[in-house]
């Protein structure tokens, strides 16, 4: 079931609340704030005026980096993440980027593969979570 969404640019402060709730609920709010948050662009997916998911994007030369892609638990499995991903892929195209990439949780690789992302072989562990660098050519 696809949910009707309104995706718009939002402030870092709104992003932090969702990042904290979804990605690192056991850590303090400071753990979800990124040094580059005030130079990045942040998008929020709203359904029924509720912030369901967020993603932050940063220009990285001819590529676009996305970080902290997250959808609140109550909104998962409703295609919100897929719609948000399509949105940032189109955003990367509109900026004429050659690729889009991120350091993804290894547990989410199946999701990213649906969109054509491939691992580049770089892996690491942070806060007990396994990550891998993935990329998709535009």
Beta strands, then each sheet from edge to edge (+ up, - down):
strand 1: 6-10
strand 2: 41-47
strand 3: 50-60
strand 4: 63-71
strand 5: 99-105
strand 6: 118-126
strand 7: 129-137
sheet 1: 1+ 2- 3+ 4- 5- 7+ 6-
end
